[in-house]
């Protein structure tokens, strides 16, 4: 039943010489609904282009030292607007487990936590298990965003560009995480749109403090 729901209505097309053209483009109903096609039932079969999470069709990126921000992630090739960068990977935990881990990481003296909200009761923790995506820093004027896609019935989170990105440029997104308490994290994005600090309360009268972390006491991104 689940596979039938993921079957799109795309049709195979062929070039003038009879060569099959790549299918499931921008007008694919599954793509429009942020849902990947299922390889078993997609009419375009191996020529389907809407299986980027499943095939791990990640963009070329690498980590680098980003000054006060710690490590960062940059593009190793020019990226087009709307291009899939990579999936945010890690351990999926409940909200109670997230709170326990936050307390434990604090006791262990970990400066950087890597949490991403998947849904209201599920959070991805990439602190100990994850991929390069966890090094993407915050920016008040980002060039990437997170999108939630349904892949074979499971919800997954990926980064996508929201503007063209040149080779060597840092990849960033707006953390948008909810902050608890009055202490704010200082923002080092350095853009003309910088809000001064990272957190849910946009009150410039509050005094930011400390160095930026991938997250503190709240989920990294309020998705």
Backbone torsions as a table, in degrees:
resi	resn	phi	psi	omega
1	UNK	NA	-42.3	-178.9
2	UNK	-65.4	-40.4	-179.3
3	UNK	-65.3	-36.2	-179.9
4	UNK	-64.3	-38.2	179.2
5	UNK	-64.5	-27.7	-177.2
6	UNK	-88.6	0.6	-179.6
7	UNK	-80.3	122.9	179.2
8	UNK	-86.6	178.6	179.9
9	UNK	-109.3	22.6	178.6
10	UNK	-69.3	155.0	177.7
11	UNK	-124.3	145.7	178.6
12	UNK	-64.7	137.4	175.6
13	UNK	-121.2	156.2	-176.0
14	UNK	-130.3	145.2	176.1
15	UNK	-71.8	174.6	-177.0
16	UNK	-59.9	-29.6	-179.5
17	UNK	-90.2	8.2	177.8
18	UNK	89.1	0.7	179.1
19	UNK	-74.4	131.9	179.2
20	UNK	-60.7	135.0	177.4
21	UNK	-89.7	155.7	178.4
22	UNK	-66.1	134.7	-174.6
23	UNK	-106.5	178.2	177.9
24	UNK	57.7	57.8	178.9
25	UNK	-80.3	-151.8	-173.5
26	UNK	-64.0	-22.4	-178.6
27	UNK	-94.1	5.6	177.0
28	UNK	-64.4	129.3	-176.3
29	UNK	-62.1	-36.7	177.4
30	UNK	-64.6	-43.9	179.4
31	UNK	-61.2	-42.2	-179.7
32	UNK	-63.7	-28.9	180.0
33	UNK	-93.4	11.3	-177.7
34	UNK	56.1	48.1	-180.0
35	UNK	-133.1	129.6	179.0
36	UNK	-80.9	149.7	176.5
37	UNK	-71.4	152.7	175.8
38	UNK	-93.5	125.5	-174.1
39	UNK	-59.4	-27.0	-176.6
40	UNK	-75.6	-25.2	-172.6
41	UNK	-123.6	-6.3	-177.8
42	UNK	-65.5	129.7	-179.2
43	UNK	-61.1	-22.9	-178.1
44	UNK	-90.6	-4.9	175.3
45	UNK	53.3	-129.9	-177.0
46	UNK	-68.0	-12.9	-179.2
47	UNK	-93.4	5.2	176.9
48	UNK	-68.3	133.7	178.5
49	UNK	-105.0	9.5	-178.3
50	UNK	-108.2	50.0	177.4
51	UNK	-139.4	43.4	-172.5
52	UNK	-69.9	-38.0	176.5
53	UNK	-65.9	-47.8	-176.7
54	UNK	-63.0	-36.4	-177.7
55	UNK	-92.8	-1.0	-178.4
56	UNK	52.4	51.3	179.4
57	UNK	-82.8	68.4	-175.6
58	UNK	-80.9	152.5	174.2
59	UNK	-75.7	160.7	178.8
60	UNK	-78.5	113.9	-178.5
61	UNK	-138.3	166.6	175.6
62	UNK	-153.6	160.2	178.2
63	UNK	-89.9	156.9	177.7
64	UNK	-156.2	164.1	176.5
65	UNK	-77.3	122.9	-174.6
66	UNK	-114.0	41.7	175.9
67	UNK	63.0	-130.8	-177.8
68	UNK	-63.7	-17.5	-179.2
69	UNK	-82.6	-5.7	-176.9
70	UNK	84.6	-134.5	175.8
71	UNK	-82.1	152.1	176.0
72	UNK	-136.5	177.6	-179.8
73	UNK	-123.4	132.9	-179.5
74	UNK	-130.9	159.1	-179.9
75	UNK	-81.1	134.8	176.5
76	UNK	-99.5	7.9	176.2
77	UNK	-158.9	159.8	176.1
78	UNK	-63.2	135.2	179.6
79	UNK	-116.9	136.8	179.7
80	UNK	-82.8	160.2	175.8
81	UNK	-61.7	130.1	179.5
82	UNK	86.0	7.8	-177.4
83	UNK	-78.7	141.7	176.6
84	UNK	-72.1	125.2	179.1
85	UNK	-90.5	-61.7	174.8
86	UNK	-176.0	167.3	178.1
87	UNK	-82.1	145.8	172.5
88	UNK	-86.3	112.9	-174.1
89	UNK	-110.6	151.9	177.0
90	UNK	170.2	-169.1	177.5
91	UNK	-85.4	132.5	177.3
92	UNK	-88.9	123.3	-178.5
93	UNK	-129.5	162.6	177.6
94	UNK	-79.1	171.1	179.7
95	UNK	-64.9	-36.9	177.7
96	UNK	-64.4	-41.9	177.5
97	UNK	-64.8	-37.7	177.4
98	UNK	-59.8	-44.9	179.1
99	UNK	-64.2	-41.3	178.6
100	UNK	-63.8	-42.3	-179.1
101	UNK	-67.2	-39.4	178.2
102	UNK	-58.5	-45.1	179.2
103	UNK	-65.2	-41.6	-179.1
104	UNK	-66.9	-42.6	179.2
105	UNK	-63.0	-36.7	178.2
106	UNK	-64.7	-43.3	179.4
107	UNK	-65.2	-32.7	179.9
108	UNK	-78.7	-7.2	179.0
109	UNK	79.1	21.5	178.5
110	UNK	-73.0	126.0	-179.0
111	UNK	-82.6	-28.2	-175.5
112	UNK	-120.2	128.1	172.6
113	UNK	-116.6	151.4	-175.9
114	UNK	-129.9	80.7	-179.0
115	UNK	-108.5	144.2	176.2
116	UNK	-140.5	127.7	179.1
117	UNK	-71.1	126.4	176.3
118	UNK	-94.7	-49.8	172.2
119	UNK	-151.0	-177.0	-172.1
120	UNK	-59.0	-31.8	-176.3
121	UNK	-116.2	12.9	179.5
122	UNK	-136.3	133.0	-177.8
123	UNK	-132.3	137.9	177.3
124	UNK	-89.7	126.0	178.1
125	UNK	-111.6	109.8	-179.8
126	UNK	-104.2	18.8	-177.0
127	UNK	-62.9	-44.5	-176.9
128	UNK	-109.6	-25.3	177.9
129	UNK	-133.4	122.6	-179.0
130	UNK	-178.0	-164.0	177.3
131	UNK	-131.0	-168.8	-176.5
132	UNK	-60.2	-22.9	-175.1
133	UNK	-59.5	-24.5	-177.9
134	UNK	-68.2	-14.8	-179.4
135	UNK	-90.5	4.0	177.8
136	UNK	-72.5	122.8	-175.6
137	UNK	-85.3	166.2	176.5
138	UNK	-77.9	149.1	168.8
139	UNK	-148.0	143.2	175.6
140	UNK	-78.2	-10.3	175.0
141	UNK	-133.9	71.2	-170.4
142	UNK	-76.1	164.8	173.5
143	UNK	-114.0	5.1	177.0
144	UNK	-135.9	164.2	175.2
145	UNK	-143.3	163.2	174.2
146	UNK	-95.3	145.7	174.8
147	UNK	-134.0	141.1	175.7
148	UNK	-98.5	122.8	179.4
149	UNK	-117.7	145.7	173.5
150	UNK	-93.4	122.4	-177.7
151	UNK	-125.1	109.0	-177.5
152	UNK	51.4	43.7	175.9
153	UNK	86.0	-4.4	-179.2
154	UNK	-110.9	142.6	178.5
155	UNK	-84.3	130.9	179.6
156	UNK	-135.7	154.2	-176.6
157	UNK	-114.3	134.3	178.4
158	UNK	-135.3	159.3	175.3
159	UNK	-97.8	136.5	177.6
160	UNK	-133.3	143.4	178.0
161	UNK	-72.3	148.8	176.9
162	UNK	-116.1	5.6	174.9
163	UNK	-161.3	166.8	177.6
164	UNK	-66.3	141.2	-178.5
165	UNK	-125.9	129.2	180.0
166	UNK	-84.7	153.3	175.9
167	UNK	-55.9	132.1	-179.6
168	UNK	91.1	-10.0	-179.6
169	UNK	-79.7	143.7	179.1
170	UNK	-71.8	141.1	176.7
171	UNK	-95.9	130.0	-176.0
172	UNK	-141.0	160.3	171.5
173	UNK	-147.3	165.0	-178.5
174	UNK	-86.1	114.8	-176.7
175	UNK	-59.2	-44.4	177.7
176	UNK	56.5	25.9	-176.6
177	UNK	-80.8	155.3	179.9
178	UNK	-79.7	133.8	-178.7
179	UNK	-107.1	136.9	176.6
180	UNK	-107.2	132.8	-179.9
181	UNK	92.1	-178.5	-172.4
182	UNK	-95.1	-14.9	-176.7
183	UNK	-80.3	129.8	-179.6
184	UNK	-108.1	155.7	174.8
185	UNK	-92.5	130.2	179.0
186	UNK	-66.0	140.0	178.9
187	UNK	-98.9	134.7	179.6
188	UNK	-116.7	24.9	-175.4
189	UNK	-67.2	-30.0	175.0
190	UNK	74.2	12.6	179.8
191	UNK	-87.0	165.3	178.9
192	UNK	-68.3	-17.2	179.7
193	UNK	-99.1	11.0	-176.4
194	UNK	-57.8	131.0	180.0
195	UNK	-87.0	-4.2	176.7
196	UNK	96.1	-35.0	178.0
197	UNK	-153.7	166.2	-177.0
198	UNK	-107.4	131.8	177.6
199	UNK	153.8	168.2	-173.5
200	UNK	-70.0	-30.4	-177.1
201	UNK	-91.4	110.1	-178.3
202	UNK	-90.7	74.0	-178.0
203	UNK	-123.5	104.0	-173.7
204	UNK	-70.9	-8.4	177.4
205	UNK	-77.6	-17.5	177.8
206	UNK	-76.4	146.7	-176.2
207	UNK	-93.7	116.4	177.1
208	UNK	-68.5	155.0	176.3
209	UNK	-147.7	160.1	171.4
210	UNK	77.2	175.3	178.0
211	UNK	-91.8	157.5	-177.6
212	UNK	-71.5	146.2	174.1
213	UNK	-125.0	160.4	177.6
214	UNK	-66.7	-22.9	173.5
215	UNK	-174.0	161.5	174.3
216	UNK	-124.6	-107.7	-174.0
217	UNK	-93.8	10.1	-179.7
218	UNK	-132.5	163.9	178.2
219	UNK	-63.7	144.0	-169.9
220	UNK	-60.6	-40.3	-179.0
221	UNK	-136.9	131.8	178.6
222	UNK	-85.7	88.1	-175.0
223	UNK	-92.8	NA	NA
